[in-house]
């Protein structure tokens, strides 16, 4: 019977370790990031608004294509402030901390969030603004800004996945998206058709598969332990 207890204890510890691995993998999959802003921040997207100073949670909603959908929650994660259309941007060196970049603003105006880089990743999320607002921001910064012609304030989330994305100059002229987002050297040297494919991030496997694996392991182990206990008696 003592051997039965030892086996049961080892099995339970293994399940705890596997469950912890699933939780870590889930956070990496949706890139959950908690950020505290010391001042008001303008954000684009569905229901776009200016967020007051405070703590917010950023998550990836959909990473199955080269268009990433980012959601911003309150700290309790029970309210979504906005759902943002973004496309991949590249940085030469990954960092071990979250990096948020902002566009320049006029004095007294809240900063406009521009990009989000998750720790340990060279690919980040460059946020897309409605075209009219993008032109205004481009005039302030003197640099092109990513834009979409669809009305983000009322667009359904599904529409974001296929929304056209361009870059606009301060004059309103439409230019290549590559003037805003950075491509790695090997990708920049490829043909335009290949660049779109290269920008796509590989879809990370869902943690649901590991949950199913735990279920199968639990079932198999339960049967084995039951049979072992019967033999011990």
N, C-alpha and C positions, 0 to 999 in steps of 0.2 A: 504493500500500500504506500510506503514511503516513496518508492520509485514512481508511483502514479502521481503523487503530489509534486515531485520534482519536474516531471514531464509537463504537468499542467501549468506550473509556474513559468517554465521556459516558454511555453506556447503563449501564455498571456503577455509576457514581456515582449515577445516577438510581434504580437498584434499591436501593442502600444507603439513600438518603434515604427511599424509600417504605417499606422494611422498618422503619426507625426510627419512622416515623409510625404504623405498625401497632402497634409495641410500646407507644408512648405511648397510642394509642387503646385498647389492650387493658387497660392499667392504669386508665384512666378508666372503662372499661366495668364492670370488677369492683371498682373503687375500692380496689384493693390499698393497704393502709396498714400501715406498720410502727410499732408502739407499744412503748415501754419503760415498765413499771410499776415504781415504786420500792418498792412494798409489795404485799402480797397483795390480790387483787381477786376478789370473788364474781361469777360470770357465770351467766346462766340458760341454758336450752336443753337439747338432747339430750345426755345425759352431763354435765349441769351440775356444776360443781365450783368450788373456790376456786383460782385461779391464783396460784402464788407469784410473787414479784418476778422480773422478767425481761423479755425481748423477745418480742413476739408479732406475728403478721401477721393483719390483718382483711381479709376479702374478701366481696363480695356473691356469693351462689350463684345467686340467681334474682331478676331485677328485671322480670319480665314482668307483674306484678300489683301491687295496692296493698299486698300482704303481701310484705315483703322477707325473704329468708333470708340470714343472715350467718353465716359460719364463721370460727372463730379457730384459726389454725395456730401451730405452733412456728416459730422463726426460719428453720429450714431448709425449712419448708413441706412436710414429709413426714409430719406427724402432725396430725390435727384434734382439738382439745381439746373443742370443742362446736359445735353448729349451733343458731343462735338465730332465733326468730321475732321479727320486728320490724314496725312500721308507720311510715309517714312522719310526721315532725314538722317544723315550719316555724320558722325563725328570721328575724328582720327583716333582719339583716345578715350576709352571708357573710364568712368570714375566709380568709386565705391559708394557714392552718395547720389541722391536724386538731384537733378539739375533742371531748373525752370528758367527759361529765357523770356524776356519781355521786350516789347518795342518801345522806343522813345515816345514820350508824351509831353504835351504842353504843360507848363507849370500849373499845379493845382488839380490836374486831371488824374484819374486812376490809371495805373499801368495796364497795358493790354497784353495779356499772356500770349506768347508766340509758340513756344515749343516745350516739350517735356521729355527728359531723358531718364530712363530707369537705371538704377545702379547696375554696373557690370555689363551694360549693353552699348554697342556702338550705334545701333539704330534707335532713333527716338521718334516722337510724334510731332510733326509740324502742323499747327492748327489752321483751319480754313475759316475765313470770315465771309459774310455776305458781300457781294461785289461792291455795293455802294459804300459800305463801311470800310472795306479793304482799301478802296481808293483814298478815303479820308486818312486812314492810318499810313498809307504810302506817302501821302503829302507831308505828314508830320515827321516821318522817319527819313524820307528821301530815298527809300528803298522799296523794291517791289514786295507785294504781300500776296499770299495765296488767297484765292477767292473762288466762289461758286455763284452762278446766277440764280440758283433756286432760293426761295425765301426760307431761311433756316428757322425763323421764329415759329413757323407753323408747319414745317415739313415733318412727315412721319419718319420714324427711324429707318424704315426700310428704304426710303428715298435717298438717304445719305449714302448707301452702299453703291449706288449707281450715279450719283450726282457728278456732273462734269466739274473738274478743277482746273483753274488757270492761275497765272500770276499777273497782277496788274501793276503798272507803273503809276507814279504820282499824277501823270497826265491822263490816266484811265486806259492807256494803251495796254493791250493784252500781250504778254511775252511768255517765253518758255518757263515752265515750272522749275526747270533746272537752274534758273536764276535765283531761286529762293532756297530750294533744298540742295544739300550737298550729296554727291554721289562718290563712292570710293573710287580710287584711280582706275582700277581694273574694269569697273562698270562704266565709268565715264567714257572709256575708250571704245565701248561697244556700239553697235548700231542702235538707232532710236527704238526699234521694235524690241530689241533685246533688253534695253534699259528698263522698260515697263515690267518685264518678267523678273529682272534682277532685283527690282525694288521690293518685290513680294517677299514677305517674311514667311518662313515655313510655319505651317500651323502646328502648334504644340498639342500633343496628345492630351485629351481630356482626362482629369483625375477620376472620372467615373469608371474608367476601366480598372483602376486600382481598387476602387470600392467593390466592384464585382469580384475581383481577385480575393479580397479579404473575405467576402461571403463564401466563396468556394473553399478557401482554406479553412474557415471556421467550421463549415459543414463537414469537410473531410476529417478535420482534427477531432470534431465532436464524436463522429462515428468511431474513430480509432481509439479515443480515450474510453468510450463506452465499452468497446470490445476488450480493451486492456483491463478495465476494472472488473469485468465479468471473469476474465481469466485469472485475475489476482485473487478473487473470492473463491 
